[in-house]
Amino acid sequence: MIDYNPAEWEIDQTHPQYHNDLIEGLSGLIDKEIGFSFIELGLIRNIKIEDGSAKVSMVLTTPFCPYGPEMIADTKAMVEKILELPTDVELSGDLWDPTMLDPELRDSDWGLFP
C-alpha cells in the first residue's frame, strides 16, 4: 500500500465556505488522457486567496502533457467562476506521483497501479 499525499489547500483554513463548491466544480474537470477528474488525480495542490486574487498551484500527470495548457485554462476559468476573483494558475515544481491519487481510485482496478 502506498502512502497518501493529499493536497492541502490554504483556502480551507482562510475561506472554508468555498471548499465544497471548489471540490464540486473541479471534480467536473477531467484529464482527457486518463479519464479521471483533476480532484481524483490530486492535480490541484493548493488554492489560496491573496491580495484580492486566487492563486492555484497544480501539477500535471506528465511534464509534457499534451492537454496541459487546456487543463490550466480550464482550472483558471473554474476557480474564477466559483470565487469570482482573478485567478493565477502556476505549475508546481513537484512531479505528479500515485500518492496524490484519491485513495479509492488507487484501490480500484483502473489499471495503472497495483
C-alpha positions in Angstrom: 0.0 0.0 0.0 1.4 3.4 -1.0 1.1 6.4 1.3 -1.4 9.1 0.6 -0.2 12.6 -0.2 -3.4 14.7 -0.2 -3.5 18.3 -1.4 -3.7 20.9 1.4 -5.5 24.0 0.3 -4.8 27.1 2.3 -8.3 28.4 1.3 -9.8 25.7 3.5 -8.3 27.5 6.5 -9.0 31.1 5.4 -12.2 30.7 3.5 -13.7 27.3 4.2 -17.1 28.3 2.8 -15.7 27.7 -0.7 -14.4 24.2 -0.2 -17.5 22.2 -1.3 -18.1 24.5 -4.4 -14.4 24.1 -5.4 -14.5 20.3 -5.0 -17.7 20.1 -7.0 -16.5 22.4 -9.8 -13.0 21.0 -10.1 -14.4 17.4 -10.0 -16.1 18.2 -13.2 -12.8 18.9 -15.0 -11.5 15.6 -16.5 -8.0 14.7 -17.6 -8.8 13.7 -21.2 -6.0 11.1 -21.4 -6.7 9.3 -18.2 -10.4 9.9 -17.8 -10.5 10.9 -14.1 -11.1 14.3 -12.6 -8.5 16.8 -11.5 -9.6 16.2 -7.9 -9.4 12.4 -8.1 -5.9 12.6 -9.6 -4.8 15.2 -6.9 -3.7 17.7 -9.5 -4.9 20.8 -7.6 -2.2 21.0 -4.9 -3.1 24.4 -3.3 -5.7 27.2 -3.6 -5.3 30.4 -1.7 -6.7 33.9 -1.8 -4.0 36.6 -1.5 -4.2 40.3 -2.3 -7.7 40.1 -3.8 -6.9 37.3 -6.2 -6.8 33.5 -6.2 -3.6 31.6 -6.6 -3.7 27.9 -7.7 -0.8 25.5 -7.6 -1.3 22.4 -9.7 0.7 19.5 -11.2 0.2 17.6 -14.4 0.4 13.8 -14.6 3.3 14.1 -17.0 5.7 17.1 -17.6 4.8 17.4 -21.3 1.1 16.6 -21.1 -0.4 17.5 -24.5 -3.6 18.8 -22.7 -1.6 20.8 -20.1 -2.4 24.3 -21.5 -6.1 23.4 -21.8 -6.1 21.9 -18.2 -4.5 25.0 -16.8 -7.0 27.3 -18.7 -10.0 25.1 -17.5 -8.7 25.3 -13.9 -8.4 29.1 -14.1 -11.8 29.5 -15.5 -13.5 27.2 -13.0 -11.8 28.8 -9.9 -12.6 32.3 -11.3 -16.2 31.3 -11.7 -16.5 29.9 -8.2 -14.6 32.6 -6.3 -15.4 35.5 -8.6 -11.8 36.6 -8.3 -9.0 37.0 -10.8 -7.0 33.7 -10.7 -3.4 32.8 -11.5 -2.6 29.1 -12.0 1.0 28.0 -11.6 2.5 24.6 -12.2 4.1 23.3 -9.1 7.8 22.2 -9.3 6.6 18.9 -7.8 6.1 15.9 -10.1 2.8 14.0 -10.0 3.0 10.6 -8.4 0.5 7.9 -7.4 0.4 9.1 -3.7 -1.6 12.1 -5.0 -4.4 9.9 -6.2 -7.7 9.7 -4.3 -7.3 6.5 -2.1 -10.5 5.0 -3.5 -9.1 5.4 -7.0 -5.8 3.8 -6.1 -7.6 0.8 -4.7 -9.7 0.4 -7.8 -9.0 -1.6 -10.9 -8.3 1.3 -13.2 -5.1 -0.2 -14.5 -2.0 1.9 -13.8 -1.0 0.9 -10.3 -1.2 -2.3 -8.4 
